[in-house]
Amino acid sequence: MNILLTGANGFIGRYLLASLIAAGHHVIPAVRRPAETDFLVPRPCSIKVDFNRDTNPENWIPRLAGIDAVINCAGILQGRPGQSIRAIHADAPKALFKACEQAGVKRVIQISAISAEEDAGTAYAETKRSADSLLASLDLEWVVLRPSLIYAEGAYGGTALFRALAALPYAIPMIGDGDFAFQPIHVDDLAATVLRIVNDPSISRKVIDPVGPDILTLREVIVDLRRWLCFPSARIVEIPLGLIRPTARIGDVLGGPVNTTSLRQLVFGNTGSVDDFVAAVSIRPRRWHDALLARPSQAQDRWHARLYFLRPALRWSVALIWILSGIVGMIQPEPMTRPILATLGLSGAIATATIWASCLADVAIGAVLIFRRFPHTLAVIQFALVIGYSIILSYAAPSLWLDPFGPLLKNIPILVAIAILGAIESDR
């Protein structure tokens, strides 16, 4: 079967892509960055789409030629600059679904969320629900899947945050009393569900909530993950929701999984009926503890969990070095810089312009680091600039290598920090 899979380079999408290909289906990933998913398919066939812009059926109809089924699992938790949650969750999916109806592509599977309810009170829930409702009104063989917390060997978003909290030394901060319920379902069981629906036309025009058999609180999930990571038990420190909410608002600005949307969705709840799920698709999902025992944690799991909070700390540290060094350079008295610039043959207006240009470049690099733009390219630029500055200063003032404060020696660990940040900054 020829299947168009949107969101194929996302956390869930990659697992679905692998599962569908293994089952013998020809899958065409529809993503913003086709080069990423072309590595994951037998031969390059990804197509470029942009859910921020592809909000008319006419954008999708040409892409549906020869397609037998469409699976939409594109989504974001919260809108941000350049990423409209209404476009990604509602406008573009609606256009895709209408295009399917016009193009005669009957089979459509929408990956929604169990918390996509009106009472959740979030843009995430409202936009997901809007697309679900439109799909249910069309003359298609549609299925809406609304899974609870999805976990896998890898981790992203909320599951990555839970692992990171579980890995903290000495004490684990808990959101409120941690009594928020989930029914975690392994991604393999979700993938098996999608395959069953793709292969069984009788499963049609249904809203199905894929959930695991165990109802677990957030506290239980984190304690279990700590044990799975092979860390000794630690004290749980409850943080009142009144203190969490300001932190979530900061997350709205800076990004990350801790934001007002994730907090509201957490409080709203993520549970359903496992009996209804099994009856709908005849798949018995595995138990939470069985899945953890079947796949013991490895060293890289512990590295990822421990680096989760260190990564933003490293990013901000390197960014502040660039920003503050640029500011200090701009306010530095001219007599302090004149001898070094004179050694390089620079004086007068040219010397002043050189200082300001390098300082503004430093500040710009720091600002781009904070907003996490072009991490790999930026790492190369930083590396080149630090080496360039070091070479120039080594020529102009070689005594700096012997300075007790080590102004040039410190560039060595800074280079290492830049390389590490460039290696771990991308989430995918």
ChimeraX attribute file (.defattr): number of C-alpha atoms within 10 A of each C-alpha:
attribute: neighborCount
match mode: 1-to-1
recipient: residues
	/A:1	15
	/A:2	16
	/A:3	23
	/A:4	24
	/A:5	25
	/A:6	26
	/A:7	25
	/A:8	29
	/A:9	26
	/A:10	20
	/A:11	21
	/A:12	21
	/A:13	22
	/A:14	17
	/A:15	18
	/A:16	26
	/A:17	26
	/A:18	15
	/A:19	17
	/A:20	21
	/A:21	16
	/A:22	10
	/A:23	10
	/A:24	10
	/A:25	15
	/A:26	18
	/A:27	25
	/A:28	24
	/A:29	30
	/A:30	24
	/A:31	22
	/A:32	19
	/A:33	15
	/A:34	18
	/A:35	15
	/A:36	15
	/A:37	23
	/A:38	17
	/A:39	11
	/A:40	17
	/A:41	17
	/A:42	10
	/A:43	8
	/A:44	14
	/A:45	16
	/A:46	24
	/A:47	18
	/A:48	14
	/A:49	19
	/A:50	16
	/A:51	26
	/A:52	17
	/A:53	13
	/A:54	18
	/A:55	19
	/A:56	16
	/A:57	21
	/A:58	14
	/A:59	16
	/A:60	21
	/A:61	20
	/A:62	11
	/A:63	19
	/A:64	20
	/A:65	12
	/A:66	13
	/A:67	20
	/A:68	17
	/A:69	22
	/A:70	25
	/A:71	25
	/A:72	22
	/A:73	23
	/A:74	24
	/A:75	21
	/A:76	16
	/A:77	19
	/A:78	20
	/A:79	18
	/A:80	13
	/A:81	6
	/A:82	7
	/A:83	14
	/A:84	17
	/A:85	21
	/A:86	21
	/A:87	21
	/A:88	24
	/A:89	29
	/A:90	24
	/A:91	22
	/A:92	24
	/A:93	31
	/A:94	22
	/A:95	22
	/A:96	27
	/A:97	29
	/A:98	23
	/A:99	21
	/A:100	26
	/A:101	19
	/A:102	15
	/A:103	18
	/A:104	17
	/A:105	21
	/A:106	18
	/A:107	22
	/A:108	27
	/A:109	24
	/A:110	24
	/A:111	23
	/A:112	26
	/A:113	21
	/A:114	22
	/A:115	27
	/A:116	23
	/A:117	18
	/A:118	13
	/A:119	11
	/A:120	18
	/A:121	14
	/A:122	21
	/A:123	18
	/A:124	25
	/A:125	22
	/A:126	20
	/A:127	22
	/A:128	26
	/A:129	21
	/A:130	19
	/A:131	23
	/A:132	27
	/A:133	13
	/A:134	15
	/A:135	25
	/A:136	17
	/A:137	10
	/A:138	15
	/A:139	14
	/A:140	19
	/A:141	20
	/A:142	27
	/A:143	24
	/A:144	24
	/A:145	23
	/A:146	22
	/A:147	25
	/A:148	24
	/A:149	22
	/A:150	23
	/A:151	22
	/A:152	18
	/A:153	13
	/A:154	12
	/A:155	18
	/A:156	18
	/A:157	15
	/A:158	18
	/A:159	19
	/A:160	18
	/A:161	19
	/A:162	20
	/A:163	26
	/A:164	23
	/A:165	22
	/A:166	29
	/A:167	29
	/A:168	17
	/A:169	13
	/A:170	10
	/A:171	14
	/A:172	22
	/A:173	15
	/A:174	21
	/A:175	21
	/A:176	18
	/A:177	16
	/A:178	20
	/A:179	16
	/A:180	20
	/A:181	22
	/A:182	23
	/A:183	25
	/A:184	26
	/A:185	24
	/A:186	23
	/A:187	22
	/A:188	19
	/A:189	18
	/A:190	24
	/A:191	19
	/A:192	17
	/A:193	23
	/A:194	22
	/A:195	16
	/A:196	15
	/A:197	20
	/A:198	24
	/A:199	11
	/A:200	11
	/A:201	11
	/A:202	9
	/A:203	15
	/A:204	18
	/A:205	19
	/A:206	14
	/A:207	17
	/A:208	23
	/A:209	23
	/A:210	32
	/A:211	32
	/A:212	30
	/A:213	20
	/A:214	18
	/A:215	20
	/A:216	18
	/A:217	17
	/A:218	20
	/A:219	22
	/A:220	16
	/A:221	21
	/A:222	24
	/A:223	22
	/A:224	18
	/A:225	22
	/A:226	24
	/A:227	15
	/A:228	20
	/A:229	20
	/A:230	14
	/A:231	15
	/A:232	10
	/A:233	16
	/A:234	15
	/A:235	11
	/A:236	17
	/A:237	14
	/A:238	14
	/A:239	15
	/A:240	12
	/A:241	15
	/A:242	9
	/A:243	11
	/A:244	17
	/A:245	17
	/A:246	13
	/A:247	14
	/A:248	21
	/A:249	15
	/A:250	14
	/A:251	16
	/A:252	18
	/A:253	11
	/A:254	14
	/A:255	16
	/A:256	17
	/A:257	19
	/A:258	20
	/A:259	22
	/A:260	20
	/A:261	22
	/A:262	19
	/A:263	17
	/A:264	16
	/A:265	22
	/A:266	20
	/A:267	16
	/A:268	17
	/A:269	18
	/A:270	22
	/A:271	23
	/A:272	22
	/A:273	14
	/A:274	19
	/A:275	13
	/A:276	14
	/A:277	23
	/A:278	19
	/A:279	11
	/A:280	18
	/A:281	17
	/A:282	12
	/A:283	15
	/A:284	16
	/A:285	24
	/A:286	17
	/A:287	16
	/A:288	20
	/A:289	13
	/A:290	9
	/A:291	16
	/A:292	19
	/A:293	10
	/A:294	8
	/A:295	11
	/A:296	12
	/A:297	16
	/A:298	11
	/A:299	8
	/A:300	9
	/A:301	19
	/A:302	19
	/A:303	12
	/A:304	19
	/A:305	22
	/A:306	18
	/A:307	16
	/A:308	19
	/A:309	14
	/A:310	12
	/A:311	16
	/A:312	16
	/A:313	12
	/A:314	17
	/A:315	21
	/A:316	16
	/A:317	16
	/A:318	21
	/A:319	22
	/A:320	19
	/A:321	15
	/A:322	23
	/A:323	21
	/A:324	15
	/A:325	16
	/A:326	24
	/A:327	16
	/A:328	12
	/A:329	18
	/A:330	17
	/A:331	10
	/A:332	12
	/A:333	10
	/A:334	12
	/A:335	8
	/A:336	9
	/A:337	14
	/A:338	16
	/A:339	15
	/A:340	16
	/A:341	21
	/A:342	13
	/A:343	13
	/A:344	15
	/A:345	11
	/A:346	16
	/A:347	15
	/A:348	10
	/A:349	9
	/A:350	12
	/A:351	18
	/A:352	16
	/A:353	13
	/A:354	14
	/A:355	18
	/A:356	17
	/A:357	13
	/A:358	16
	/A:359	22
	/A:360	19
	/A:361	16
	/A:362	23
	/A:363	20
	/A:364	15
	/A:365	22
	/A:366	26
	/A:367	17
	/A:368	14
	/A:369	22
	/A:370	16
	/A:371	13
	/A:372	17
	/A:373	14
	/A:374	13
	/A:375	18
	/A:376	17
	/A:377	11
	/A:378	18
	/A:379	22
	/A:380	13
	/A:381	14
	/A:382	22
	/A:383	18
	/A:384	13
	/A:385	15
	/A:386	17
	/A:387	15
	/A:388	12
	/A:389	14
	/A:390	21
	/A:391	14
	/A:392	15
	/A:393	19
	/A:394	14
	/A:395	13
	/A:396	17
	/A:397	16
	/A:398	14
	/A:399	11
	/A:400	16
	/A:401	16
	/A:402	11
	/A:403	11
	/A:404	8
	/A:405	10
	/A:406	11
	/A:407	12
	/A:408	19
	/A:409	15
	/A:410	11
	/A:411	16
	/A:412	12
	/A:413	10
	/A:414	16
	/A:415	18
	/A:416	12
	/A:417	18
	/A:418	20
	/A:419	16
	/A:420	15
	/A:421	20
	/A:422	19
	/A:423	12
	/A:424	15
	/A:425	18
	/A:426	12
	/A:427	9
	/A:428	9
